[in-house]
Amino acid sequence: MGNLSTMSRLRLAILALSFFTLLCTAGFANTQEPLTLEIHPYLPATEIAQRFTPLADYLGSKIGRPVVIKIAKDYDEHIDEIGKDKVDIAYMGPASYVKLVEKYGRKPILARQEINGKPTFKGAIIVVKESPIRGLADLKGKRFAFGDPDSTMSHLVPRYMLWKAGVDIKDLRHHVFLSNHHNVVLGVLSGDFDAGAVKDDVFYEYEKRGIRALVWTPAISEHLFVTRSNLPEKTVKQLRAAFYGLKDDREGAAVMTSIHKNMTGMAPARDEDYDNLRGILRSLKRLGVQP
């Protein structure tokens, strides 16, 4: 080194610094702050974590940044967390999304799920197979189980349908909110309730155990993923590409069926896709039901 010129020493120092920077970049490329994927509590927490962990891992691998799961305490917290940009990605039910937009304005939509190739879903008002109840009007004076008060298919849309059929909430013998769809089915099967409201996939999961659909709801635009308003556009584009690419990725089928056994893809969606639900929720609001 003693025989090197000052210029040569400077060049060596620059090369050494560049090499050190390269090593640091390679070693710490994935040490960025994790993105949070928050899910509303539509199922027991352990089941939600099990269903969504493959998606979190998949997204993290595609964007080169860890994605961690967070489960909201309740539907209101979930709406407020993404509304106030406190979480990065949110998986939302349709009613929660409509409420989010009404309260906080639009958020970037990442993707909408497709079940059996369709981006819409239905719910059912259920009874046990041997029940003498044959129509909604027969529910007057009966015991009814709802899920969460903010749930699209275990409260809001069925509540609207009851009202359209002339059955006000006060016409029921009594009603309760049991937090999630599974509890509703089990309450009806156990005989604690004469009827209840659940989404279609939960209905089919339990159908062979002795329930039937009294009526089906109108088709509503499916669950969706949104992101916070200030997430960098580059990351938003990466996430959208990862969601849309699920159907063509080798890992994609396993990731999707982990969330829903009949999920076949993720597709683009517009805010306007939820307008029919907005109309239902406005009608409920006029009745004093605040989703």
Buried (B, 14 or more C-beta within 10 A) or exposed (E): EEEEEEEEEEEEEEEEEEEEEEEEEEEEEEEEEBBBBBBBBBBBEEEBBEBBBBBBBBBBBBBEBBBBBBBBEBBBBBBBBBBEBBBBBBBBBBBBBBBBBBEBEEBBBBBBBBBEEBBBBBBBBBBBEEBEBEEBEBBBEBBBBBBBBBBBBBBBBBBBBBBEBEBEBEBBEEBBBBBBBBBBBBBBBEEEBBBBBBBBBBBBBBBEEBBBBBBEBEBBBBBBBBBBBEBEEEBBEBBBEBBBBBBEBEEBBEBBBBBBEBBBBBBEBEBEBBEBBBEBBEBBEEEEBEB
